[in-house]
Amino acid sequence: MIPIAKPIIGEEEKRAVLEVLNSGMLAQGKKVTEFETNFANYVGVKHAIATSNGTTALHAALLAHGIGPDDEVITTPFTFIATANAIKMVGAKPVFVDIEEDSLNLNPDLIEAVITAKTKAILPVHLFGLPADMKKIQESADKHNLIIIEDACQAHGAAFDGQKVGSFGTGCFSFYPTKNITTGEGGIITTNDSALANKIKKIINHGSEKKYYHDCLGYNFRMTDIAAAIGIEQLKKINQFNQKRKENAILLNKILKDKQGIVLPLINEGHSLHQYTIRILPELGKTREEIIEILKQTGIDSSVFYPLPVHKQKSFAEYNHLTLPVAEKVAQQVLSLPINPSVTTEEIELIGKTIKELV
Ligand SMILES: *Cc1c(COP(=O)(O)O)cnc(C)c1O
């Protein structure tokens, strides 16, 4: 099977983990600090604070900004559930606005209409690695004095107008094994605000700066040195990984450019190609389920990110009455194909040929 996602772990990562195991220092220590410094440099921000995963990164970022009960946070319904769950975890209310049909990201032109006196933040997601429109989002945030928290969990290395994502607002990343780089489980928060960085460090460590002195309620959201050691090695390879993803995606777009009945993903310079996601239109004459089956028979894995928008999930029952037509339509159409760095040019040609020959 050509896998939709595959962590690429080399000898360097294995050696680095062994070194940590042999050192006897397994929890948070020097490796975490080194990873944080390197990641902050990569994104181009002053501070990065490593966490246990992307969800705890979002949770801690919201807490550090003082967002809680009675506050509203504007976000997209077309994302992994963690984005909206984190808003609920701090007791705030997610406010969903519909997405753009071409980028599949939060539609910035719909933000102003839902801003109320309770709105505290905008939480865009750079879905599949394509940056959200940070220019327009920034304009709305500035105009209404709102915080920006970026869900960059799928967008390591992505850039908007040449500026890396995670540096526009408070950035949250995940290092789950399917992401562009991994630490097993892990996450990180990026910011230029030193006071905010200090708050985050406390929140993820039981409210403590000095051992056994606790200044505020906090959590154990820490990353381990074992995870950080993997991350340090993965970060050295990120540009090479992202480059291969992009080459694969560009080749697939080229092979499929004249195919009727499918919409190809928008690819631009700043896209980090976490996923390559096409949309299946009715005129193709085959259902998504039939296509998934044909791909499977050919040895090609594929996946639907995401079959149900957040506002239609059972766990978001209080939002089920909402209608957000673009998100609901594309959720029926999307299909992600393998372009991860382990996929060879020959395999991309097979994937392209299989889709092209669908009638
Ligand atoms: C992966 C992901 C998360 C959560 O990250 P975890 O490390 O799995 O907790 C949040 N938001 C988006 C968009 C993601 O893809």
The ligand as an SDF file (V2000), in Angstrom:
LIG
                    3D

 15 15  0  0  0  0  0  0  0  0999 V2000
   -3.1980   17.2880   14.5450 C   0  0  0  0  0  0  0  0  0  0  0  0
   -4.0300   18.5070   14.7370 C   0  0  0  0  0  0  0  0  0  0  0  0
   -4.3030   19.0360   16.0040 C   0  0  0  0  0  0  0  0  0  0  0  0
   -3.9680   18.3550   17.2880 C   0  0  0  0  0  0  0  0  0  0  0  0
   -2.7210   17.8670   17.4280 O   0  0  0  0  0  0  0  0  0  0  0  0
   -2.4230   16.5900   18.3730 P   0  0  0  0  0  0  0  0  0  0  0  0
   -0.9480   16.6100   18.4760 O   0  0  0  0  0  0  0  0  0  0  0  0
   -2.9740   15.4070   17.6820 O   0  0  0  0  0  0  0  0  0  0  0  0
   -3.0870   16.8490   19.6890 O   0  0  0  0  0  0  0  0  0  0  0  0
   -4.9960   20.2220   16.0730 C   0  0  0  0  0  0  0  0  0  0  0  0
   -5.4410   20.8520   14.9720 N   0  0  0  0  0  0  0  0  0  0  0  0
   -5.2320   20.3610   13.7360 C   0  0  0  0  0  0  0  0  0  0  0  0
   -5.7330   21.1190   12.5610 C   0  0  0  0  0  0  0  0  0  0  0  0
   -4.5340   19.1650   13.5740 C   0  0  0  0  0  0  0  0  0  0  0  0
   -4.3530   18.6690   12.3520 O   0  0  0  0  0  0  0  0  0  0  0  0
  1  2  1  0
  2  3  1  0
  2 14  2  0
  3  4  1  0
  3 10  2  0
  4  5  1  0
  5  6  1  0
  6  7  2  0
  6  8  1  0
  6  9  1  0
 10 11  1  0
 11 12  2  0
 12 13  1  0
 12 14  1  0
 14 15  1  0
M  END
$$$$
